[in-house]
Amino acid sequence: MDLRELKKEVQELINLEETTKKFRESWLKPLKTNTNIHLPFLQKLSPQIKEQLNRQLLDLKGTLDYVQNSQIVNQKLAHHAHHLIELKLTTFNGDQEKSKAITHTLLHDKLYNLKETIMQIQSLEEQLQQLQKGYETVNSFLEKNLPLEESLSFSEMPHKYHLSELLSTMQKQKRLVKDIGQHFVFLTAQTQLKNRN
């Protein structure tokens, strides 16, 4: 994939903050047993079952907050893609100073270094795996404690789609950061080769 395609793919990543909000609205909010006007059948659950459900949902709040705040990873990927294009231009033009500055940013900048972005993507992957596991646990718990019709009605809400979007975006981020790293290594080697000549 060339740099223009890479930049375009980064720009097309879905907004993690917005998608997480949609997931919360379609899955978490209706399940909160204090505000379950969307799913009145939850009122029929026993107080013990409601308490268990609330505990499980509370355990996922921090995970959801983390995922929602991970939109910064998309912004960092866009920043890296932009810098790679700049690096390619400076290599082509022979601007050694600018090339060194861009390389330094990609390697050492506190906020925008590649290593930090990779670690954030790995952390996001862990959080999303935890969210998926909690999601499956809660849904399985509901299936066991709700009548079949109501369980099916809940499972047809769009929350599964939003979770799948979050998971696929993280997979795209992993692939894109790998591509960014490969382009960076190639361009850095090319710059050093050109500087020797």
TORKOL-933031 format. One record per residue (C-alpha): x, y, z; residue in one letter; residue number from 1. Coordinates in Angstrom, 1 decimal, always signed. Each point is the difference from the previous one (the first is absolute). Layout:
<recs>
<X->X, Y->Y, Z->Z, torgu->A, kekol->NUM>
...
</recs>
This chain:
<recs>
<X->+0.0, Y->+0.0, Z->+0.0, torgu->M, kekol->1>
<X->+1.4, Y->+3.4, Z->-0.9, torgu->D, kekol->2>
<X->+0.0, Y->+3.0, Z->+2.3, torgu->L, kekol->3>
<X->-3.1, Y->+1.6, Z->-1.6, torgu->R, kekol->4>
<X->-2.0, Y->-3.1, Z->+0.5, torgu->E, kekol->5>
<X->+1.3, Y->-0.4, Z->+3.5, torgu->L, kekol->6>
<X->-1.0, Y->+3.6, Z->+0.8, torgu->K, kekol->7>
<X->-3.5, Y->-0.5, Z->-1.5, torgu->K, kekol->8>
<X->-0.5, Y->-3.2, Z->+2.0, torgu->E, kekol->9>
<X->+1.0, Y->+1.8, Z->+3.2, torgu->V, kekol->10>
<X->-2.5, Y->+2.9, Z->-0.8, torgu->Q, kekol->11>
<X->-2.8, Y->-2.6, Z->-0.5, torgu->E, kekol->12>
<X->+0.4, Y->-1.6, Z->+3.4, torgu->L, kekol->13>
<X->-3.3, Y->+0.3, Z->+1.9, torgu->I, kekol->14>
<X->-0.1, Y->+2.3, Z->+2.9, torgu->N, kekol->15>
<X->+0.5, Y->-2.1, Z->+3.2, torgu->L, kekol->16>
<X->-1.5, Y->+2.6, Z->+2.3, torgu->E, kekol->17>
<X->-3.3, Y->+0.2, Z->-2.0, torgu->E, kekol->18>
<X->-0.2, Y->-3.7, Z->-0.5, torgu->T, kekol->19>
<X->+0.5, Y->-0.7, Z->+3.6, torgu->T, kekol->20>
<X->-2.7, Y->+2.5, Z->+0.9, torgu->K, kekol->21>
<X->-2.4, Y->-1.9, Z->-2.4, torgu->K, kekol->22>
<X->+1.0, Y->-3.2, Z->+1.6, torgu->F, kekol->23>
<X->-0.7, Y->+1.4, Z->+3.5, torgu->R, kekol->24>
<X->-3.4, Y->+1.4, Z->-1.2, torgu->E, kekol->25>
<X->-1.1, Y->-3.3, Z->-1.6, torgu->S, kekol->26>
<X->+1.4, Y->-2.5, Z->+2.6, torgu->W, kekol->27>
<X->+1.0, Y->+1.5, Z->+3.3, torgu->L, kekol->28>
<X->-2.7, Y->+2.7, Z->+0.5, torgu->K, kekol->29>
<X->-3.0, Y->-2.3, Z->-0.6, torgu->P, kekol->30>
<X->+1.5, Y->-2.5, Z->+2.5, torgu->L, kekol->31>
<X->+0.4, Y->+2.3, Z->+2.9, torgu->K, kekol->32>
<X->-2.7, Y->-1.3, Z->+2.2, torgu->T, kekol->33>
<X->-0.8, Y->+3.4, Z->+1.5, torgu->N, kekol->34>
<X->-0.7, Y->+1.5, Z->-3.5, torgu->T, kekol->35>
<X->-1.4, Y->-3.0, Z->-1.9, torgu->N, kekol->36>
<X->-3.0, Y->+1.8, Z->-1.6, torgu->I, kekol->37>
<X->+1.3, Y->-1.4, Z->-3.3, torgu->H, kekol->38>
<X->-0.2, Y->-3.6, Z->+1.2, torgu->L, kekol->39>
<X->-2.9, Y->-0.2, Z->+2.5, torgu->P, kekol->40>
<X->+0.4, Y->-3.8, Z->+0.3, torgu->F, kekol->41>
<X->+3.2, Y->+0.7, Z->+2.0, torgu->L, kekol->42>
<X->-2.3, Y->+1.2, Z->+2.8, torgu->Q, kekol->43>
<X->-1.2, Y->-3.6, Z->+0.4, torgu->K, kekol->44>
<X->+3.5, Y->-1.2, Z->+1.0, torgu->L, kekol->45>
<X->+0.5, Y->-0.8, Z->+3.6, torgu->S, kekol->46>
<X->+1.9, Y->+2.5, Z->+2.1, torgu->P, kekol->47>
<X->+2.9, Y->-2.5, Z->+0.3, torgu->Q, kekol->48>
<X->+0.2, Y->-0.4, Z->-3.8, torgu->I, kekol->49>
<X->-0.2, Y->+3.8, Z->-0.5, torgu->K, kekol->50>
<X->+2.9, Y->+0.4, Z->+2.5, torgu->E, kekol->51>
<X->+2.1, Y->-2.5, Z->-1.8, torgu->Q, kekol->52>
<X->-0.7, Y->+1.7, Z->-3.3, torgu->L, kekol->53>
<X->+0.9, Y->+3.4, Z->+1.4, torgu->N, kekol->54>
<X->+3.3, Y->-1.4, Z->+1.4, torgu->R, kekol->55>
<X->+0.9, Y->-1.4, Z->-3.4, torgu->Q, kekol->56>
<X->-0.8, Y->+3.2, Z->-1.8, torgu->L, kekol->57>
<X->+1.9, Y->+2.1, Z->+2.6, torgu->L, kekol->58>
<X->+3.1, Y->-2.2, Z->-0.6, torgu->D, kekol->59>
<X->-0.1, Y->+1.1, Z->-3.7, torgu->L, kekol->60>
<X->-0.3, Y->+3.8, Z->+0.6, torgu->K, kekol->61>
<X->+3.7, Y->+0.6, Z->+0.2, torgu->G, kekol->62>
<X->+0.6, Y->-2.1, Z->-3.1, torgu->T, kekol->63>
<X->-2.6, Y->+1.9, Z->-2.0, torgu->L, kekol->64>
<X->+1.5, Y->+3.3, Z->+1.1, torgu->D, kekol->65>
<X->+3.4, Y->-1.1, Z->-1.1, torgu->Y, kekol->66>
<X->-1.3, Y->-1.1, Z->-3.4, torgu->V, kekol->67>
<X->-1.9, Y->+3.2, Z->-0.5, torgu->Q, kekol->68>
<X->+3.1, Y->+2.1, Z->+0.8, torgu->N, kekol->69>
<X->+2.1, Y->-2.0, Z->-2.5, torgu->S, kekol->70>
<X->-1.0, Y->+2.1, Z->-3.0, torgu->Q, kekol->71>
<X->+3.4, Y->+1.7, Z->+0.6, torgu->I, kekol->72>
<X->+1.6, Y->-3.2, Z->-1.6, torgu->V, kekol->73>
<X->-1.7, Y->+0.9, Z->-3.3, torgu->N, kekol->74>
<X->+1.3, Y->+3.5, Z->+0.3, torgu->Q, kekol->75>
<X->+3.5, Y->-1.2, Z->+0.6, torgu->K, kekol->76>
<X->-0.2, Y->-2.4, Z->-3.0, torgu->L, kekol->77>
<X->-1.0, Y->+3.0, Z->-2.1, torgu->A, kekol->78>
<X->+2.9, Y->+2.0, Z->+1.4, torgu->H, kekol->79>
<X->+2.4, Y->-2.8, Z->-0.8, torgu->H, kekol->80>
<X->-1.3, Y->-0.4, Z->-3.6, torgu->A, kekol->81>
<X->+0.4, Y->+3.8, Z->-0.6, torgu->H, kekol->82>
<X->+3.5, Y->-0.2, Z->+1.4, torgu->H, kekol->83>
<X->+0.9, Y->-2.9, Z->-2.3, torgu->L, kekol->84>
<X->-1.1, Y->+2.0, Z->-3.0, torgu->I, kekol->85>
<X->+2.1, Y->+2.9, Z->+1.2, torgu->E, kekol->86>
<X->+2.9, Y->-2.3, Z->+0.5, torgu->L, kekol->87>
<X->-0.3, Y->-1.4, Z->-3.5, torgu->K, kekol->88>
<X->+0.0, Y->+3.6, Z->-1.4, torgu->L, kekol->89>
<X->+3.0, Y->+1.0, Z->+2.0, torgu->T, kekol->90>
<X->+1.9, Y->-3.1, Z->-1.1, torgu->T, kekol->91>
<X->-0.9, Y->+0.7, Z->-3.6, torgu->F, kekol->92>
<X->+1.1, Y->+3.7, Z->+0.4, torgu->N, kekol->93>
<X->+3.1, Y->-0.9, Z->+2.0, torgu->G, kekol->94>
<X->-1.0, Y->+2.2, Z->+3.0, torgu->D, kekol->95>
<X->+2.1, Y->-1.7, Z->+2.6, torgu->Q, kekol->96>
<X->-1.0, Y->+2.3, Z->+2.9, torgu->E, kekol->97>
<X->-3.7, Y->-0.4, Z->-0.5, torgu->K, kekol->98>
<X->+0.4, Y->-3.7, Z->-0.5, torgu->S, kekol->99>
<X->+1.9, Y->-0.3, Z->+3.4, torgu->K, kekol->100>
<X->-2.7, Y->+2.0, Z->+1.7, torgu->A, kekol->101>
<X->-2.8, Y->-2.2, Z->-1.3, torgu->I, kekol->102>
<X->+1.9, Y->-3.2, Z->+0.9, torgu->T, kekol->103>
<X->+0.6, Y->+1.4, Z->+3.5, torgu->H, kekol->104>
<X->-3.7, Y->+0.8, Z->+0.4, torgu->T, kekol->105>
<X->-1.0, Y->-3.5, Z->-1.1, torgu->L, kekol->106>
<X->+2.5, Y->-1.6, Z->+2.3, torgu->L, kekol->107>
<X->+0.2, Y->+2.2, Z->+3.1, torgu->H, kekol->108>
<X->-2.9, Y->+2.5, Z->+0.2, torgu->D, kekol->109>
<X->-1.7, Y->-0.6, Z->+3.4, torgu->K, kekol->110>
<X->-3.5, Y->+0.1, Z->-1.6, torgu->L, kekol->111>
<X->+0.5, Y->-1.0, Z->-3.6, torgu->Y, kekol->112>
<X->+2.7, Y->-2.8, Z->+0.0, torgu->N, kekol->113>
<X->-0.8, Y->-3.2, Z->-1.8, torgu->L, kekol->114>
<X->+0.8, Y->-2.2, Z->+3.0, torgu->K, kekol->115>
<X->-2.6, Y->+1.7, Z->+2.2, torgu->E, kekol->116>
<X->-2.6, Y->-0.4, Z->-2.7, torgu->T, kekol->117>
<X->+0.8, Y->-3.7, Z->-0.3, torgu->I, kekol->118>
<X->-0.4, Y->-0.4, Z->+3.8, torgu->M, kekol->119>
<X->-3.3, Y->+1.9, Z->+0.0, torgu->Q, kekol->120>
<X->-1.4, Y->-2.3, Z->-2.7, torgu->I, kekol->121>
<X->+1.1, Y->-3.0, Z->+2.0, torgu->Q, kekol->122>
<X->-1.7, Y->+1.4, Z->+3.0, torgu->S, kekol->123>
<X->-3.1, Y->+0.8, Z->-2.0, torgu->L, kekol->124>
<X->+0.0, Y->-3.6, Z->-1.2, torgu->E, kekol->125>
<X->+0.1, Y->-1.3, Z->+3.6, torgu->E, kekol->126>
<X->-2.8, Y->+2.3, Z->+1.1, torgu->Q, kekol->127>
<X->-2.2, Y->-1.0, Z->-3.0, torgu->L, kekol->128>
<X->+0.6, Y->-3.7, Z->+0.8, torgu->Q, kekol->129>
<X->-1.1, Y->+0.7, Z->+3.5, torgu->Q, kekol->130>
<X->-3.0, Y->+1.9, Z->-1.2, torgu->L, kekol->131>
<X->-0.9, Y->-2.8, Z->-2.4, torgu->Q, kekol->132>
<X->+0.3, Y->-2.6, Z->+2.8, torgu->K, kekol->133>
<X->-2.1, Y->+2.1, Z->+2.3, torgu->G, kekol->134>
<X->-2.6, Y->+0.6, Z->-2.7, torgu->Y, kekol->135>
<X->-0.3, Y->-3.8, Z->-0.7, torgu->E, kekol->136>
<X->-0.2, Y->-0.7, Z->+3.7, torgu->T, kekol->137>
<X->-2.8, Y->+2.5, Z->+0.6, torgu->V, kekol->138>
<X->-1.9, Y->-1.1, Z->-3.1, torgu->N, kekol->139>
<X->+0.3, Y->-3.6, Z->+1.0, torgu->S, kekol->140>
<X->-1.2, Y->+0.9, Z->+3.5, torgu->F, kekol->141>
<X->-3.0, Y->+1.8, Z->-1.5, torgu->L, kekol->142>
<X->-0.9, Y->-3.0, Z->-2.2, torgu->E, kekol->143>
<X->-0.1, Y->-2.2, Z->+3.1, torgu->K, kekol->144>
<X->-2.2, Y->+2.5, Z->+2.0, torgu->N, kekol->145>
<X->-2.4, Y->+1.4, Z->-2.6, torgu->L, kekol->146>
<X->-2.8, Y->-1.6, Z->-2.0, torgu->P, kekol->147>
<X->+1.1, Y->-1.0, Z->-3.5, torgu->L, kekol->148>
<X->-2.0, Y->+2.6, Z->-1.8, torgu->E, kekol->149>
<X->+1.4, Y->+2.9, Z->+2.1, torgu->E, kekol->150>
<X->+3.5, Y->-1.4, Z->-0.3, torgu->S, kekol->151>
<X->-0.3, Y->-0.1, Z->-3.8, torgu->L, kekol->152>
<X->-1.4, Y->+3.5, Z->-0.1, torgu->S, kekol->153>
<X->+3.0, Y->+1.3, Z->+2.0, torgu->F, kekol->154>
<X->+2.5, Y->-1.9, Z->-2.2, torgu->S, kekol->155>
<X->-1.4, Y->+1.6, Z->-3.1, torgu->E, kekol->156>
<X->+0.9, Y->+3.5, Z->+1.1, torgu->M, kekol->157>
<X->+3.0, Y->+1.6, Z->-1.8, torgu->P, kekol->158>
<X->+2.5, Y->-0.5, Z->+2.8, torgu->H, kekol->159>
<X->+1.6, Y->-3.1, Z->-1.6, torgu->K, kekol->160>
<X->+0.7, Y->+2.0, Z->-3.1, torgu->Y, kekol->161>
<X->+1.6, Y->+2.9, Z->+1.9, torgu->H, kekol->162>
<X->+2.2, Y->-2.4, Z->+1.9, torgu->L, kekol->163>
<X->+1.1, Y->-1.7, Z->-3.2, torgu->S, kekol->164>
<X->+0.9, Y->+3.4, Z->-1.5, torgu->E, kekol->165>
<X->+2.2, Y->+0.7, Z->+3.0, torgu->L, kekol->166>
<X->+1.8, Y->-3.3, Z->-0.3, torgu->L, kekol->167>
<X->+0.5, Y->+0.3, Z->-3.8, torgu->S, kekol->168>
<X->+1.4, Y->+3.6, Z->+0.4, torgu->T, kekol->169>
<X->+2.5, Y->-1.2, Z->+2.5, torgu->M, kekol->170>
<X->+1.1, Y->-2.8, Z->-2.4, torgu->Q, kekol->171>
<X->+0.4, Y->+2.7, Z->-2.8, torgu->K, kekol->172>
<X->+2.0, Y->+2.1, Z->+2.4, torgu->Q, kekol->173>
<X->+2.4, Y->-2.9, Z->+0.6, torgu->K, kekol->174>
<X->+0.4, Y->-0.6, Z->-3.7, torgu->R, kekol->175>
<X->+0.5, Y->+3.7, Z->-0.7, torgu->L, kekol->176>
<X->+2.6, Y->+0.6, Z->+2.7, torgu->V, kekol->177>
<X->+1.9, Y->-3.0, Z->-1.4, torgu->K, kekol->178>
<X->-0.1, Y->+1.6, Z->-3.5, torgu->D, kekol->179>
<X->+1.1, Y->+3.3, Z->+1.5, torgu->I, kekol->180>
<X->+2.9, Y->-1.6, Z->+1.7, torgu->G, kekol->181>
<X->+1.1, Y->-1.8, Z->-3.2, torgu->Q, kekol->182>
<X->-0.2, Y->+3.3, Z->-2.0, torgu->H, kekol->183>
<X->+1.9, Y->+1.8, Z->+2.7, torgu->F, kekol->184>
<X->+2.8, Y->-2.6, Z->-0.1, torgu->V, kekol->185>
<X->+0.2, Y->+0.1, Z->-3.8, torgu->F, kekol->186>
<X->+0.0, Y->+3.8, Z->-0.1, torgu->L, kekol->187>
<X->+2.6, Y->+0.3, Z->+2.7, torgu->T, kekol->188>
<X->+2.3, Y->-2.4, Z->-1.8, torgu->A, kekol->189>
<X->-0.6, Y->+1.8, Z->-3.3, torgu->Q, kekol->190>
<X->+0.8, Y->+3.4, Z->+1.7, torgu->T, kekol->191>
<X->+3.3, Y->-1.4, Z->+1.5, torgu->Q, kekol->192>
<X->+1.0, Y->-1.5, Z->-3.4, torgu->L, kekol->193>
<X->-0.7, Y->+3.3, Z->-1.7, torgu->K, kekol->194>
<X->+2.0, Y->+1.9, Z->+2.6, torgu->N, kekol->195>
<X->+3.0, Y->-2.2, Z->-0.5, torgu->R, kekol->196>
<X->+0.1, Y->+0.8, Z->-3.8, torgu->N, kekol->197>
</recs>
